Amino acid sequence: MNQLLPLVVALPLLGAAVLVAAGRRLPRIAAESVGCAVAAATAGLTIALLLNSSPDAVEWVGGWRPEGGEGVGIALVGDGPGTGLAALVSVLVVAVLAYAWHYFDEPPRRHAGSFPALVLLFQAGMCGFALTGDLFNAFVFFELMSVVAYALTGYRVEEKKAVQGALTFGVLNSLGAYATLTGIVLLYARTGELNMRRIGQQLDAHGGPDALVLAAFALVLTGLLVKAAALPFHFWLPDAHAVAPTPVCMLLSGVMVELGLYGVWRVCTTVFAGPGGVPAPDAGRAFLVLGTLGALVGALMCWQQRHIKRLLAYSTVAHTGLFLVGIGLMKPQATDGVALYVLGHAGAKAALFACTGILLDRYGSVDEHELHGRARELPVVAALFLAGALALAGLPPFGTGLGKSVVEEAGGIGFTVLFVAVSAVTAGAVLRVAARVFFGLGPMPPSDPGHETVGGEEEPETGGRIGRVPVTMTAVPAVLLAGSLAVGLVPGLARAVGRGFGAASTYSPHWTLTGLLLGAASAALGAALAGAAVQGPPGREPHAWMWPLRRLHSGHIGDYVAWLLVGTALLGALALPGVLTG
């Protein structure tokens, strides 16, 4: 099966090339059918590789195998985590292309293959990043993904705000890429290797960590944490989600953020895990601090939004913080839980964005206040939106609830409180939107937007405001939510994830009574918060005490660049004690 690994990257690249070359001559239905077929074929291939990922498959592209212990070739590694993530990516790409079937008004310059070609390129970059065993090529694949994501974010280039959001995305992700490349250069100068496992072995051979290793650690992880939208590298995400087309938002929050976290885990466990790297307690401390702050800030900012797409984006920031906390615990059990949490979250968050796209294309708005009671006529969408909100809360039996309970058990009481609180606040914000928009509950909120980004008077992404919701636009979120449920309900899936990510552990992820009760408590607390917000007296949002935090999210690229530098310095400072003692 290892000979098939390069096809996971090559197949969507070839499909994109065909669509670019023939897109002007192909009718729209043919171009979109080709895109869906190629994405589905890649998904089938990744699933087949996942089912045959034990023992790990390794393929040296072009036959450039190491000789005498040294190598310059590109290795693709088909282990459980890599092939599993590639399968998740590919399945979600199929869902996005199905959702976007005849979605846009008209392809740009009548090039019917432009959007599916960009999505296939995005798929190739994501799958390549998930499978590569080479640090430099991980950087290359991630930048391929970032360039395409930049184009997808600014896809509606005729709108000024789309250009601004894409520019913020491009600048911050490019700076993160430069930081990662600089860190790779430092590691290559020390070890003469680019293969991740070989770098780790060479660092161990050089003895304990020093200033160069610390600098490389901070720089490489800066780029990965920018992609993951972890605090304080997260500022691009809400701006990009506010302007990106809905199918693109499904990919950004559904898998791109998770790929950044996967990169953090992969680099730490293969490059910096040995005695020559950064000690686990110090790396864990850095992740716990950034993750906790990100979870709290993301939850607070999520609660204050009335622009639904920005609200969901800040929810992603909050959950990214929770995932980073799970990684920072440095326990196989916690890693298993994060993997399950990510699987469940990908389906739930993509489904919520899909439902939001229906609101945008039917009513020309994503403003919670302006949409008050207008979506009563969409009971199916309301049910899907409510299910997505409960999944964010970690309500059993969703996979988010199982992953959350496993991490809580590994983290102890303090982190359990954090997970319950953040899950409840983010879910409460989404439930509040559902109560107002789909059920018209509570008094009519004030129309004065103040200084808040509200999301009213948006241009629909379809040809015009849709009257009847296409079946694909409701079927896709329903399937995604069913997948999130399957993560929590299918025992064999949880065990397979446990074997893939925690090979050294005998622990098998499973539901516990405590986990069930905590998941129900998160959902109940979220519903109580939403009920209090809806039934309380209407007032202007955001509240005055939130203005200092909101001012940090100024929208100015220069401010965001400054925070990126602060984050890099903070990473190095939190890991410094281990270097000093080493």
N, C-alpha and C positions, 0 to 999 in steps of 0.2 A: 504493500500500500504506500510505502514511502515515495515511490516514483510518481504518485499522483499529487503530492504536496504542491509542486510548482503550478499545477493546473488551477489550484484554488485562486492564485493571483493572476495567472495568464488568461483564464477564461473570461472574467469580466473586463480585462484590458482589451482583449480581442473583440468582445462584444461592443465596447465603447468605440473602438476604432471603426468597426463596421457602421455604427450609427452615425458617427461623425462624417464618414465618407459618403454614405448614401442617404443621410437624413433629409436632404433637400428634395430628393426624388421619391422617397417613400411616403405613402399616405400615413396620416397620423396613427391610424389603428395598427398598421404594420410596424411602425417604429416602436410604439409602446408595447406591442406583442413581443418583438424581439428583445426588448429590455427585460420584460417579465420572464421570458423563457431563459435567458442567460442567467439572470439572478436566481431563478428556481433551480437550474442545473447546478450552479455553484453551491446553493444551499444543500441540494441532495448529496453532492460530493463531500462537503464538510461533515454532514451527518454520518455518511459512511466512514469517513476517517475517524470521527469521534467514537463510533462503535468498535473500531479496530485500533484504538489508541494505546492499547496495552499489549506488549511493551511499547515504549515510545519509539516512534518512527523518526529517523533523521535522514535528510536528503541534502547532499552538497550540490548546489545548482551548478550545472556545467561540468560536473565531475571533478571539481577542484577540492579534493580531499586533502586533509592535513598529512604531511610527511615529516617524519622525525620530530613529531610533537608540535610542529609549527604549521600554521595554515593561513591562507589569505582568502579562502573561498567563502561563499555565502551559504550558511546552514539554515535550513528550514526544519523546525522541530515540531513533530506532530504528537505532542503529549496531551494529556487530558485537558488542562486549563487552556492551552492554545487552540486546540481544535474545537473545544466547547465554545470559546468566545467567538471564533470564526463562524461557527454554526449559528450562534445567536445573532451575529451581525448579518449574516446572509438571509436568515429567516425574516429579520426586521426589514431588510432592503426589499424583499419580495412584498411584504405587507405595505411598505411605503409606495412602491410602484403600483400596486393594486389600488390603494387609496387614491393615488394621483391620476388614475385612468381618466383621460379627457378632462383633467382638472383645470388647467389654465385656459384663459380666454383664447390665446393663440400663441403658438410657439414663436420665439423671437426670430424675426426675419424669415418666417415660414420654414424654419429648420425643425422638423418634427422630432428629430433624434437628439436635440440638444439636452433636454432635461434628463431623459433616461441614460444618456451617455455620461453625463456628469455624475449621476447616482452610481452607475457601474464603476466609474473611476474611484469614487468614494469607497465603494465596496472593496475594490482591489487594494487600496491603501490600508483599509482597516484589517482585512484578512492577512495581508502581508505583515503588518505590525504584530498581529496576534501570533503568527507562526514563526517569525524570524528568531534565530538564536544569535544574531550578530547585532551588536549595539549600534554601529554606524548605520546599518540598513534599517534598524528600527527607527532611527532618526529620519532616514530617507522616506520610508513608508508613511511615517506620521506627517511629514511635510507634504507628501503627495495628498494625503487626506486633508491637510489644512488648506492647501491651495484650492482644492475643489470645494471645500466647505466655504471658503471665502467667496467663490463664485456663486455658490448656491445661496448664501446669505444675502448677497446683493443681486439675486436673480431678477428682481423687479427694479432694474437699474434706472428706470425712468422716474422713480420716486426718490426725493432727496434723502428722506430718512433711511431708506434702504442702503443708500451709498454710505451714509454716516455710520450706521450699524456695522456694515461690512468693513469699513475702514478701521473702526475700533477693534473688531475681531482680527483683522489682518495685522495691525501694528503690534498688539499685545502678543499674539501667537508667534509672530516673527521674532520678537525679542526673546520670548521663551525658547524658540528654536536656536537662536544664537547662543543663548546660555547653555543649552544642552550640547551643542556642537563644541563649545569651548571646553566643557567638562569631558567630552569624549577625547578631545585632543590631549588633555592632561593625562587621562588614563592610558592613551596610546603611547605617550612619551614615557610613562613609567613602565609599561608592560610589553610594548611592541605587539599587542594583540587587540583585536576587535571583537572576537567571539566572546560572548558574555561569560561563559564558564571558564574559558582560558584566562580572561582578565582576572576573575576571582582567584584562580589558582596562582597566577603570577603575583598578585597583591599579597597573598598569604606568604609566598616565598620571599618577599622583600621584608617581612617582619611586620611590626605593629603599624597602625595608622599614623599619618603625619599630616602636615598642613596641606600637602598636595591632594591627598586622599579626601580630606575634609572639603576642600574647594571643589573637587570633582563631584563629590556627593551632593553638595548644595546646588551646583550648576546643572547637573544632569536632572535632578529632581525638580528644579524650577520649571523647566520646559514641560515635564510630565504633569506637574500640578497645575500649570496654566491650562493645559488641555482638559484636566479633570475639573476645572473651575473651583478649586479649593481656595479658601480664604488664605491670604489676601490677593490671590491671583484670579479671582472670580468675576471681575467687573465687566468683562466682555460678554458674559453669558446673557444677562437680562437684556442688554442692548441688542444683541444679535437675535434673540428670540422674539423681541418685539417687532422686528421688521422682516425676519426670514419667512418664506412661505411655510405653511403648516406642515407639509410633508418633510421639509428640512428640519423643522423643530423636533419632529418625531425622531429623526436620526441623531441630532445633536444631544438631546437629553436622554434618548433611549440607549445609545451605544457609544458615542464619541467620548462623553464624560467618563463612562465606565472603562473605556480603553486606557485613558490616562491613569486611572487607579490601578488597572492591571499592570501597566508599565512600571508604576511605583513598586508594586509587589514583586514583579519579575526582577527588576534591577536590584532591589534590596536582598532578595533571596539567592541570587546567582552571582552578583558582582561584589556586593559589600557585606555579605553575611559572614565571611570567615574572619580569622584573627588579623588579617591585614586590612580589613575593611572597617566600617563604622560599627562599634559595638551595638548589639540589638537593643539594650536599654536606652541608649542615647537616640538611636533612630526612632525607636518607639515613642520616646518622650516628645520628639519633634512632631510626629504624626498625631499624638494624642492632643497636644496643645492646639495645633492648627485645626484639627478635626473638631474639637469641642467649640472653639471660637466660631468656626464656619457654620456648625450646626445651629448655634444660638443666633448668630447674626442673620443667617439665611431664613430661619423661622420667623424672626421678628420682621424682617423686610417682606417676607411672604404675606404675613398677616395684614400689612399696611397697604397692599396693592389693591387697586380696583381694575387695572388693566390685566385681563385674565391670563394672557400669554406671559406677561412679566411675573405675575403671581406664581404660575407654574414653574417659571425659570428659577425664581428664588427658592421654591420648594426643592428643585434639583440641587441648588447650592447647599441647602440644609441637609439633604440626604447624603450628598457627597461628603459632608463633614462626618456624618454617622459612619459611612463606609470607611473613611480614613481612620476614625477611632478604632474600628474593628481591626484594621491592618496594624495599627499602632499597638494593640494588645500583644502582638507577637506570639500568638498561640494558635496551633493548628485548628482547634475548635472554633476560634473566632474567625479564622480565615475561611473555614467551611461556611460559617454563618453569613459572612459578607458575600460569598459567591452566590448563595441562595437568595440573599436580599437583593443583589444586583439583578439576578434573573427575574424575580418578581417585579422589581421596580421598573425594569425596562418595558415590560408589557403594560403595566399600569400607567406609566407616564406617557408612553406613546399613545395609548388609548385616550387619555385626557386631552392631549393636544389634538387628536383627531376629532374629538367632540367639539373642541373650541373652534376648529376650522369650519365645522358645520354652522356654528353660530355666526362666524364672520361672513360666510358666503350666503347665509340666508337673511341676515339683518344688517350687514355692513357695520358691525360694531363688535368690540370685545370689551366694552365697558360694563362692569358689573351693575353700576347704577342705571345707566341708560337702558340696559336690557331687562330691567325689573319687570317680571311677569310676562315678558313677550314670548318666551319659549314654552308656554304651557301646552302648545300644540305639538310638541315633540316628546311624547312620553318615552319612546324607545331611547332617544338620546339622553333624556333625563335619567333613565335607569342605568345606562352605561356610565354616565358622569358620576352618579352616586356610587356605583361599584368601584370606579377608579379612586374616588376619595377614600372609601373604606379600605381599599388596598394600601393606599399611602399610610393610613393609620396603623397598618399591621394587623387588621382583623383576621382571625383564623376563619377559613383555612387557606387564605392567600399565601403565596410563597414569600411575600414581604414579611408576613407575620412569623413564619417559620424561621427565616433568616434572622429577623430581629430577636426572636426568643433565644436562638443559639448564641448570638453575640452577647446578649444580656447575661446569660448564664456564665459565659466566660469572663465578662467584665466585672461582675459584682454589683452591689447595690448602688454605688455612686453613678456608674455609667447606665444602669437600668433606669434611674430617674431621668437622666439626660435623654435616653432613647424614647421613653414614654412621653416626655414633655414635648420634644421636637416633633415626634410623629403626630401627637394630638394637635399641636398648633398648625402644622402644615395641612393636615387633613381637615381641621376646623375651618381654615380659610377656604378650601375647596368646597366643603359642605355649605358654607355661608353663601358662596356663589350659586350653588345649586338651589338653595332655598329661595334666594331672591329671583334668579333668572328663570328657573323652570317652574316654580310654584308660586311666585309673587308674594312670598311671605314678608311680613313686616311692613312698616310705613315706607312710602316712597323716599329714598335717600335724596339728599340735596343734589342739585345739578351743578352747583358751582364747583369747578374742578380744582380751584386753588392753584397749588403748585404741583399737583399730582399728574403723572402721565396716565391718562384715563383710557385711551383706546377707542374713543367714539369717532364716528364719521370715517371709518376705515374703508378703503376700497376692497370689495370682494376679490378673491383670487381667481374665481371662476369668471365666465363670460359676463355674468351679471348676477344679481341676487337670485339664488335658486328657489324654486317653488317647492318641488318635491325632492326630498333628499335621496340621492342615488343609493342603491343597495350596497355598492362597494364602500361607501363612506360610513355606513353603520356596521356592515359585516366585518370590516377590518378591526375596529376597536373591540367588537364582541369576541373575535378570535384571539386578540391579544390579551384580553382579560381572562379568557378561558385558559390561555397558556400560563398566566400568572397564578391562576387557581391550581393548575396541574402541578406546578412546582411545589406547592404545599400539600397536595393530596396524594401524589404518586410516590410511595415509599422508595421504590427502586431508584427514582431520579435523585432524591436526597442522598441516598447511599452512594450513588455514582459520583456525585459532586464531592462527597466526603473523601472517597478514594482518590479522586483526581487532585484535590488541593491539600489534603492532609495525609499523604501516604505514610508518614511516620507515626500517625496517630491511629489508635484503635477505635476512636470515637466515631460513631455514626450519627449524623444529624437526625433528630426526631422531635416530635411534639412532646412537651411536658405539661402537666397541669398548671404549673406556674406560668409557663409561656402562653398557654391558652388564656389564662386570666389576665395577664398583662396586655395581651393583644386586644382583648375585649375592653379592658380599662382604657387603653389609648383611643379606641374608637368611641367609647362612651364620652370620654373627656373632650374629644374633638367635636362630637355632636353637641355637647353642652356649651362649648365656646361658640359654636356657630349659632345655636339658639339664642344665647345671650346677646350676640352681636346683631342678629336680625330683629329681635323683639325689643331691644333697647332703643332709647331715643336716638333719632338720626342726628349725626354730627359730621362735621367736616373731617375727612381723613387726608393725610395722616395726622395723628395726634401730636400735640406740641412737643411732648417729651421725646418723640422720635426724630425730630429735626436734626440734631447733631449726627445721628447715624445716617440719615438720608443725605446730609451734606457731603459725607464721604463718598457717596455714589453720585458724583457731580455731573458725570457725562463728559468730562474733559479728559482727553487722552493723556495729557501731561500728568494729571493727578494719578491716573491708573498706572502709568509707567513708574512713578515714584513709589507706589505701593508694591509694584513688582520687585523693585530693588529692596524695599523693606522686607518682603517675604524671603528673598534669597539670603539676606543677612540674618534673618531670624532662624532660618533652617540651619545655617552654619553655627550660629550661637548656641542653639539647643543641642547640637551634636558635639560641641566643642569639648565638654568634660571628658568624653571617652578618648579623644585624641590626646588631651593633656596627660591623662593617666596612662595611655598606651605608650 
